[in-house]
Every structure is written in structure tokens, then in C-alpha cells.
């Protein structure tokens, strides 16, 4: 609650030759309803003349309420349902899920291990430094910029939420995992 974040990322190439652009962000203000988050994400896409159909890969987080094989699916399914409603689908009718654009129909969860956040942040750091940075963050991403500047390494730091949103998609896409 209060930590809902989404980023719009474009990736070209893979591995050490890959480049990535964080084009925009959505940050829920306070405790938001899932419908507000869905509308905010759709509005973010709209700022770039995009719709749900234009997104190739969606990565959602897993819920923080525990661990297990179904962990997070409920949250991601709720977000998909709210997005479906935003685009006019009747989620009370059988088959609404199949009417979603392909990319969002198969929202993936990030692979996490005990040290995955450190590994992911190291990858992001390496993309951002050097004479020719390979990760660009749009000026419009003011919250993410603040997160990059503020995070001190704690897994409980609220600044980590935005960084996680970027890390989940960047690491997989640059590693060639297109789900």
C-alpha cells in the first residue's frame, strides 16, 4: 500500500551491448485503489501515444503477503482486471482475459533471490556510468530520479520501490529474457 510504481521502458539489444531508456513513470499517491493504478498506468502510456497493445512485456511484482507458487498472482490479476475495465471489457463475462492485448495477458513476475536486488542494481549502475551511458532516464521521471539519489541500500527504504520497478524489467530484457 502506498508503494504502487510502474515504469515505461524501451530496450534495444542485449547484454553488454544493450541500451535502455526509462521513458516515463507512474507513482500512486498514498493508498490508491487498483482502478486508480490501472488508470494511471494507461494515462502514462497515453502520454506517449501508446495503448496497452503497444507494450510487448509486462512484469508485475509479487505480493508481499508471503511466499509460494501463487504469490503475487492475485495482485497482478487484479491489476489486469482493472485495466480491462478501463478499456471497456466486461470482466464479469467469461473470456474477458483472452480479449486483453497479448503482452498484458501474460504478465510475468520477476525472478527474485536473496541477493537479486543487489545484482540488479549493480547492472543498472553499470549501465548509467562511463563515457557512454547505456541507461537513460527521462526528465519526466522525477520520482525515479529522487529514488536513485535517495536510496541508501535498505530493503525497507521507500526509494527502493521505484528502483525495483525499473530493475524488474531492465534486468530481464537486457539478459534476453523476453518471457
C-alpha positions as CSV (number, residue, x, y, z in Angstrom):
1,X,0.0,0.0,0.0
2,X,1.3,3.4,-1.0
3,X,4.1,2.0,-3.0
4,X,2.5,1.4,-6.4
5,X,5.0,2.1,-9.1
6,X,5.3,1.5,-12.8
7,X,7.8,2.5,-15.4
8,X,7.7,2.5,-19.2
9,X,11.0,1.2,-20.6
10,X,12.3,0.7,-24.1
11,X,15.2,-1.7,-24.6
12,X,17.4,-2.2,-27.6
13,X,19.9,-5.1,-27.8
14,X,21.1,-7.4,-25.1
15,X,23.8,-7.8,-22.6
16,X,26.8,-5.5,-22.6
17,X,25.7,-4.0,-25.9
18,X,22.2,-3.3,-24.8
19,X,20.7,0.1,-24.2
20,X,17.7,1.1,-22.2
21,X,15.5,4.2,-21.9
22,X,13.2,4.8,-19.0
23,X,10.6,6.9,-20.7
24,X,8.0,7.6,-18.0
25,X,6.8,6.6,-14.6
26,X,3.6,6.2,-12.6
27,X,3.6,6.6,-8.9
28,X,0.4,6.1,-6.9
29,X,-0.1,8.9,-4.4
30,X,-0.8,7.5,-1.0
31,X,-3.1,4.5,-0.7
32,X,-4.6,4.0,-4.1
33,X,-7.3,1.8,-5.3
34,X,-6.3,-0.7,-8.0
35,X,-8.6,1.1,-10.5
36,X,-6.6,4.3,-9.9
37,X,-3.3,2.5,-10.5
38,X,-4.7,1.0,-13.8
39,X,-5.9,4.4,-15.0
40,X,-2.6,6.0,-14.0
41,X,-0.6,3.4,-16.0
42,X,-2.9,3.8,-19.0
43,X,-2.5,7.6,-18.8
44,X,1.3,7.1,-18.7
45,X,1.1,5.1,-21.9
46,X,-1.2,7.7,-23.4
47,X,1.4,10.5,-22.8
48,X,3.5,8.6,-25.4
49,X,0.6,7.9,-27.8
50,X,0.6,4.3,-26.7
51,X,-2.1,1.9,-25.6
52,X,-1.9,-1.5,-23.9
53,X,-1.5,-3.1,-27.3
54,X,1.9,-1.4,-27.8
55,X,3.6,-2.9,-24.7
56,X,5.4,-6.1,-25.5
57,X,6.3,-7.3,-22.0
58,X,4.7,-6.6,-18.6
59,X,6.4,-7.5,-15.4
60,X,4.4,-7.3,-12.2
61,X,5.6,-7.7,-8.6
62,X,4.6,-10.5,-6.3
63,X,2.5,-9.6,-3.3
64,X,4.4,-9.1,0.0
65,X,2.0,-11.3,2.0
66,X,4.1,-14.5,1.8
67,X,6.0,-16.8,-0.5
68,X,4.8,-19.7,-2.6
69,X,3.9,-20.7,-6.1
70,X,0.7,-18.5,-6.3
71,X,2.3,-15.5,-4.5
72,X,1.5,-12.2,-6.4
73,X,-0.8,-13.7,-9.0
74,X,-3.8,-12.3,-7.2
75,X,-2.4,-8.8,-7.3
76,X,-1.4,-9.0,-10.9
77,X,-4.7,-10.5,-11.9
78,X,-6.5,-7.6,-10.0
79,X,-4.4,-5.1,-12.0
80,X,-5.2,-6.8,-15.3
81,X,-8.9,-6.9,-14.4
82,X,-8.8,-3.1,-13.6
83,X,-7.0,-2.4,-16.8
84,X,-9.6,-4.5,-18.7
85,X,-12.4,-2.4,-17.2
86,X,-10.5,0.8,-18.1
87,X,-10.5,-0.2,-21.8
88,X,-14.2,-1.3,-21.7
89,X,-14.1,-5.0,-21.2
90,X,-16.7,-6.6,-19.1
91,X,-14.8,-8.7,-16.5
92,X,-18.0,-10.4,-15.4
93,X,-18.2,-12.2,-18.7
94,X,-16.3,-15.4,-19.4
95,X,-13.4,-14.9,-21.8
96,X,-12.6,-11.3,-20.9
97,X,-9.0,-12.3,-20.2
98,X,-8.5,-13.5,-23.7
99,X,-9.6,-10.2,-25.1
100,X,-6.7,-8.4,-23.4
101,X,-3.7,-7.5,-25.6
102,X,-1.2,-10.3,-25.7
103,X,1.5,-8.5,-23.7
104,X,-0.6,-7.8,-20.7
105,X,-2.4,-11.1,-20.8
106,X,0.8,-12.8,-19.8
107,X,2.1,-10.5,-17.0
108,X,5.3,-12.0,-15.6
109,X,6.7,-11.9,-12.1
110,X,10.4,-11.1,-11.6
111,X,12.8,-13.8,-10.6
112,X,14.0,-13.0,-7.1
113,X,16.6,-14.5,-4.9
114,X,18.2,-13.3,-1.7
115,X,20.8,-11.1,-3.5
116,X,18.9,-10.4,-6.7
117,X,18.2,-6.7,-5.8
118,X,22.0,-6.1,-5.4
119,X,22.8,-7.8,-8.6
120,X,20.1,-5.9,-10.5
121,X,21.1,-2.6,-9.0
122,X,24.7,-3.3,-10.0
123,X,23.6,-3.9,-13.6
124,X,21.7,-0.6,-13.5
125,X,24.6,1.2,-12.1
126,X,27.0,-0.1,-14.8
127,X,24.5,1.0,-17.5
128,X,24.5,4.5,-16.1
129,X,28.2,5.2,-15.7
130,X,31.1,5.6,-18.1
131,X,31.8,7.8,-21.1
132,X,28.8,6.5,-22.9
133,X,25.9,5.6,-20.5
134,X,23.6,2.9,-21.8
135,X,20.7,3.7,-19.5
136,X,18.8,7.0,-19.9
137,X,16.1,8.2,-17.5
138,X,13.7,10.8,-19.0
139,X,13.5,14.1,-17.1
140,X,9.8,13.4,-16.6
141,X,10.7,10.6,-14.2
142,X,11.1,12.9,-11.2
143,X,10.1,10.3,-8.6
144,X,12.5,7.7,-10.0
145,X,15.3,10.3,-10.1
146,X,14.7,11.0,-6.4
147,X,14.8,7.3,-5.7
148,X,18.2,7.0,-7.5
149,X,19.5,9.8,-5.4
150,X,18.0,8.8,-2.1
151,X,18.3,5.0,-1.8
152,X,21.0,4.1,0.8
153,X,20.7,0.3,0.5
154,X,18.0,-0.7,2.8
155,X,15.4,-3.1,1.5
156,X,12.8,-1.3,3.6
157,X,13.6,2.2,2.1
158,X,10.6,3.5,0.2
159,X,13.1,4.7,-2.5
160,X,13.6,1.1,-3.4
161,X,10.1,0.7,-4.8
162,X,10.7,2.8,-7.9
163,X,14.1,1.2,-8.4
164,X,12.6,-2.2,-8.2
165,X,10.0,-1.3,-10.9
166,X,12.9,-0.4,-13.2
167,X,15.1,-3.3,-12.2
168,X,12.5,-6.0,-12.8
169,X,12.1,-5.2,-16.4
170,X,15.6,-3.9,-17.3
171,X,17.5,-6.9,-16.0
172,X,15.3,-9.5,-17.8
173,X,15.1,-7.6,-21.0
174,X,18.9,-6.9,-21.2
175,X,19.6,-10.5,-20.3
176,X,17.5,-11.5,-23.4
177,X,14.6,-12.9,-21.3
178,X,11.6,-11.7,-23.3
179,X,9.2,-14.1,-21.4
